[in-house]
Amino acid sequence: MKLGIPNLVKALDAGLLKTVEALLRAGQFHRVANLVAASEPLASFALARMRELVDDPLLVARDGGLQLTKRAERLAAPFRDLLERIGEVLAGRDVFDPAFCEQTFRIAASDYASFVIGPALVRALSQAAPRAAVAFEPFEPAHARRALESGEIDLVVATGLRGGAGKLRSEALFAERFACIAARHHPRVAKRLTATAYAAERHVVVHAPAGAAKADPALADPGRRRRAGATVGHFLLVPAVVAESELIATLPERVAERFAARHPLVVHRSPVRPAGFTLALTWHARSEDEPAQRWLRDQVAAAAAET
């Protein structure tokens, strides 16, 4: 007799599992009675019930005693694990197994953070938690702060998020600096970029709204005053424009290196030494000790460490 999941859940109880696990471990009815403080009839009843559930005899008479079937040998260890998990739940300890997680994790992330960390994070989640999903949402400081407090989002990955009346927790992921990119066969700066050349060349300038540039330093386009040969609204257009022209551009170094791996570009350290920024992970104190949230933060930190 095979039962569907709903009927199986109704049929199982902790006492039954404990009795059958002890029976599989001991292999003798009288020894099971001592192990679980049960009578032999109870042990016999538990075995009969479990035989019906799994459609296997589990224990068979052989050589004057009882011997586990192959199916029972395979079930013994999972039964012990299941009992441990039941015990943890009853003791009030949360149990989290990413392999069975079906949650959608919501992360407010800047364009820069999504671009740099997103692919590694999605890969890690798809491998460790194939039933889970991640949703990247646009980062706007005031809204992100409210969303963390309400539980609408789980994490923020951007520059440090302040406020929240001391209820926010934050961890620095890494420091970023700026670099410059030029076409690989640029006639003047392909091999070296000096401060003089930086000021003389025409640039692709990322011109984002003031609020966006303040929230995401990757859009701030720092450095000396420059001659703009092209102005764009976001940095994703920059590499193609630079690769097909004699314009140069200033970008966060990790972004510049990724673009150079896909386009005929060279990366130069910025000769004007513009200030960099620090990418941080922020969460609400309420989720500090939640196992799923701790695991998610570890995955984000590991993805950041790959950059």
C-alpha positions as CSV (number, residue, x, y, z in Angstrom):
1,M,0.0,0.0,0.0
2,K,1.5,3.3,-1.0
3,L,0.3,6.6,0.5
4,G,0.4,10.1,-0.9
5,I,2.2,12.8,1.0
6,P,-0.9,14.2,2.9
7,N,-1.8,10.7,4.1
8,L,1.8,9.8,4.9
9,V,2.1,12.9,7.1
10,K,-1.1,11.9,9.0
11,A,0.1,8.3,9.4
12,L,3.5,9.2,10.9
13,D,4.1,10.5,14.4
14,A,7.2,11.0,16.5
15,G,6.5,7.9,18.7
16,L,6.1,5.7,15.7
17,L,9.3,7.0,14.2
18,K,11.2,6.6,17.4
19,T,10.0,3.0,17.9
20,V,10.8,2.0,14.3
21,E,14.2,3.6,14.4
22,A,15.1,1.7,17.5
23,L,13.7,-1.5,16.0
24,L,15.9,-1.1,12.9
25,R,18.9,-0.4,15.1
26,A,18.4,-3.2,17.6
27,G,16.7,-5.8,15.4
28,Q,15.0,-7.5,18.4
29,F,11.5,-6.8,19.8
30,H,12.5,-7.2,23.5
31,R,15.5,-4.9,23.0
32,V,13.3,-2.3,21.3
33,A,10.9,-2.4,24.3
34,N,13.8,-1.4,26.6
35,L,15.2,1.2,24.2
36,V,11.9,3.1,23.8
37,A,10.2,2.2,27.0
38,A,7.6,0.4,25.0
39,S,5.9,-3.0,25.3
40,E,6.6,-5.7,22.7
41,P,3.1,-5.3,21.3
42,L,3.7,-1.6,20.7
43,A,7.0,-2.4,18.9
44,S,5.2,-5.1,16.8
45,F,2.4,-2.6,16.0
46,A,5.0,0.1,14.9
47,L,6.8,-2.4,12.7
48,A,3.5,-3.5,11.1
49,R,2.5,0.1,10.4
50,M,5.8,1.1,8.9
51,R,5.8,-2.1,6.8
52,E,2.5,-0.9,5.3
53,L,3.8,2.6,4.7
54,V,7.0,1.7,3.0
55,D,5.7,-1.5,1.4
56,D,8.7,-3.6,2.7
57,P,9.0,-6.2,5.4
58,L,11.9,-4.3,7.0
59,L,12.8,-7.3,9.3
60,V,12.9,-10.9,8.2
61,A,13.5,-14.1,10.2
62,R,16.9,-15.6,9.3
63,D,19.3,-17.9,11.1
64,G,17.3,-18.0,14.3
65,G,17.0,-14.3,14.6
66,L,15.8,-11.2,12.8
67,Q,17.7,-9.5,10.0
68,L,17.3,-6.1,8.3
69,T,16.2,-6.1,4.7
70,K,18.2,-4.0,2.2
71,R,15.5,-1.4,2.3
72,A,15.6,-1.2,6.1
73,E,19.4,-0.8,6.0
74,R,18.9,2.2,3.7
75,L,16.2,3.7,5.9
76,A,18.0,3.4,9.3
77,A,20.3,6.5,8.9
78,P,17.6,8.8,7.4
79,F,15.3,7.8,10.3
80,R,17.9,8.9,12.8
81,D,18.3,12.2,10.9
82,L,14.6,12.7,10.8
83,L,14.3,12.1,14.6
84,E,17.1,14.6,15.2
85,R,15.3,17.2,13.2
86,I,12.0,16.6,15.0
87,G,13.9,17.0,18.3
88,E,15.4,20.2,17.2
89,V,12.0,21.6,16.2
90,L,10.3,20.5,19.4
91,A,13.2,22.1,21.4
92,G,12.5,25.4,19.7
93,R,15.6,25.4,17.4
94,D,14.9,26.4,13.8
95,V,16.1,24.0,11.2
96,F,17.1,25.3,7.8
97,D,18.2,23.1,4.9
98,P,18.8,25.1,1.7
99,A,18.1,22.0,-0.4
100,F,14.5,22.1,0.6
101,C,14.1,25.9,0.8
102,E,11.4,27.3,-1.5
103,Q,11.6,30.9,-0.4
104,T,12.1,33.9,-2.6
105,F,14.9,36.1,-1.2
106,R,14.4,39.8,-1.9
107,I,17.5,41.9,-2.2
108,A,17.6,45.7,-2.8
109,A,20.9,46.3,-4.7
110,S,22.5,49.1,-6.6
111,D,23.2,48.6,-10.3
112,Y,26.9,48.2,-9.4
113,A,26.2,45.5,-6.7
114,S,23.8,43.6,-9.0
115,F,26.3,43.6,-11.8
116,V,29.3,42.6,-9.7
117,I,27.8,40.2,-7.2
118,G,24.6,39.0,-8.8
119,P,25.8,36.3,-11.2
120,A,27.9,34.5,-8.5
121,L,25.1,34.8,-6.0
122,V,22.5,33.3,-8.4
123,R,24.9,30.5,-9.3
124,A,25.5,29.7,-5.6
125,L,21.7,29.7,-4.8
126,S,20.9,27.6,-7.9
127,Q,23.4,24.9,-6.8
128,A,22.7,24.9,-3.0
129,A,19.0,25.8,-3.0
130,P,17.6,24.8,-6.4
131,R,14.0,25.4,-5.2
132,A,14.7,28.9,-3.9
133,A,14.7,32.1,-5.9
134,V,16.3,35.5,-5.6
135,A,14.7,38.9,-6.6
136,F,16.9,41.9,-7.1
137,E,15.1,45.1,-6.6
138,P,16.2,48.7,-7.3
139,F,18.1,50.4,-4.5
140,E,16.8,53.7,-3.2
141,P,18.0,54.5,0.4
142,A,14.8,55.8,2.0
143,H,12.6,53.0,0.5
144,A,15.2,50.3,1.2
145,R,15.3,51.4,4.9
146,R,11.5,51.2,5.2
147,A,11.4,47.9,3.3
148,L,13.9,46.3,5.7
149,E,11.9,47.4,8.7
150,S,8.7,46.1,7.3
151,G,10.2,42.8,6.1
152,E,9.4,43.5,2.5
153,I,13.0,42.9,1.6
154,D,15.6,40.7,3.2
155,L,18.9,42.5,2.5
156,V,20.4,45.6,1.0
157,V,23.7,45.4,-1.0
158,A,24.9,48.9,-1.7
159,T,26.9,51.5,0.0
160,G,26.3,51.8,3.8
161,L,22.7,52.4,4.7
162,R,22.2,54.6,7.7
163,G,19.3,55.2,9.9
164,G,16.7,52.7,11.2
165,A,17.0,53.9,14.8
166,G,19.8,51.4,15.6
167,K,17.8,48.4,14.2
168,L,20.0,47.9,11.1
169,R,23.1,45.8,11.0
170,S,25.8,46.2,8.4
171,E,28.9,44.4,7.2
172,A,31.5,45.8,4.8
173,L,32.0,43.4,1.8
174,F,34.9,45.1,0.0
175,A,36.4,48.4,-1.0
176,E,36.3,49.6,-4.6
177,R,38.4,52.1,-6.5
178,F,38.0,53.6,-10.0
179,A,39.9,52.8,-13.2
180,C,39.8,54.0,-16.8
181,I,39.2,52.0,-19.9
182,A,40.3,52.7,-23.5
183,A,40.1,50.8,-26.8
184,R,42.8,48.2,-27.1
185,H,44.2,49.9,-30.2
186,H,43.7,53.5,-29.0
187,P,46.4,55.6,-30.9
188,R,47.4,57.5,-27.8
189,V,46.6,55.8,-24.5
190,A,46.5,52.0,-25.3
191,K,49.6,51.4,-23.3
192,R,49.8,54.2,-20.8
193,L,47.4,56.8,-19.4
194,T,48.9,59.9,-17.7
195,A,47.1,62.6,-15.9
196,T,47.9,65.0,-18.8
197,A,46.4,62.5,-21.3
198,Y,43.4,61.9,-19.1
199,A,42.6,65.6,-19.1
200,A,43.2,66.0,-22.9
201,E,41.2,63.0,-24.1
202,R,37.5,63.0,-24.6
203,H,35.4,60.9,-22.3
204,V,32.2,58.9,-22.1
205,V,30.5,60.4,-19.1
206,V,27.9,58.5,-17.1
207,H,25.3,61.2,-16.3
208,A,22.8,59.8,-13.8
209,P,20.1,61.7,-11.8
210,A,21.6,63.3,-8.7
211,G,19.7,60.9,-6.4
212,A,20.9,57.8,-8.3
213,A,24.5,59.0,-8.3
214,K,24.4,59.7,-4.6
215,A,22.9,56.3,-3.8
216,D,25.2,54.4,-6.2
217,P,28.8,55.8,-6.3
218,A,29.4,53.7,-9.3
219,L,27.3,56.2,-11.2
220,A,29.1,59.3,-9.8
221,D,31.8,59.3,-12.5
222,P,34.5,61.0,-10.3
223,G,37.7,62.6,-11.5
224,R,38.9,65.9,-13.0
225,R,36.8,68.0,-15.2
226,R,36.9,66.4,-18.6
227,R,35.7,66.9,-22.1
228,A,32.6,64.8,-22.8
229,G,32.6,63.1,-26.2
230,A,29.4,61.2,-25.2
231,T,27.0,61.2,-22.3
232,V,25.0,58.1,-21.3
233,G,22.5,57.4,-18.6
234,H,24.0,54.2,-17.3
235,F,27.3,52.4,-17.4
236,L,26.2,49.3,-19.4
237,L,26.5,51.3,-22.7
238,V,30.0,52.5,-21.9
239,P,32.2,49.5,-23.0
240,A,30.7,49.3,-26.5
241,V,31.1,53.0,-27.1
242,V,34.7,53.1,-25.8
243,A,35.7,49.9,-27.8
244,E,34.5,51.5,-31.1
245,S,35.9,55.0,-30.6
246,E,38.8,57.0,-29.3
247,L,36.9,58.0,-26.2
248,I,37.9,56.8,-22.7
249,A,35.8,56.3,-19.6
250,T,36.1,56.1,-15.8
251,L,34.4,53.2,-14.1
252,P,34.6,51.1,-10.9
253,E,37.6,48.8,-11.3
254,R,35.7,45.5,-11.0
255,V,33.2,46.7,-13.7
256,A,36.1,47.9,-16.0
257,E,37.8,44.5,-15.7
258,R,34.6,42.6,-16.6
259,F,34.0,44.8,-19.6
260,A,37.6,44.3,-20.7
261,A,37.1,40.5,-20.6
262,R,34.3,40.8,-23.1
263,H,35.4,43.8,-25.3
264,P,38.7,44.8,-26.9
265,L,39.6,47.2,-24.1
266,V,42.5,47.9,-21.8
267,V,42.2,49.0,-18.2
268,H,44.4,51.7,-16.6
269,R,44.6,52.7,-13.0
270,S,43.0,56.2,-12.8
271,P,45.9,58.8,-12.9
272,V,43.8,61.3,-10.9
273,R,43.3,59.0,-7.9
274,P,39.6,59.6,-7.4
275,A,38.0,58.5,-4.2
276,G,36.5,55.0,-4.1
277,F,33.7,53.6,-2.1
278,T,32.9,50.5,0.1
279,L,30.2,48.0,-0.8
280,A,28.2,46.8,2.3
281,L,25.6,44.3,3.3
282,T,22.8,45.6,5.5
283,W,19.9,43.7,7.2
284,H,17.4,44.3,10.0
285,A,18.2,43.2,13.5
286,R,15.0,41.2,13.5
287,S,16.6,38.7,11.1
288,E,19.9,38.5,12.9
289,D,19.5,35.0,14.1
290,E,17.1,33.5,11.6
291,P,18.9,30.5,10.0
292,A,17.7,31.2,6.4
293,Q,18.8,34.8,6.7
294,R,22.1,33.9,8.2
295,W,22.7,31.5,5.3
296,L,21.7,34.1,2.7
297,R,24.1,36.6,4.2
298,D,26.9,34.0,4.0
299,Q,26.1,33.4,0.4
300,V,26.2,37.1,-0.4
301,A,29.6,37.5,1.4
302,A,31.0,34.4,-0.4
303,A,29.9,35.9,-3.8
304,A,31.5,39.2,-2.9
305,A,34.7,37.4,-2.0
306,E,34.9,36.0,-5.5
307,T,35.1,39.4,-7.1
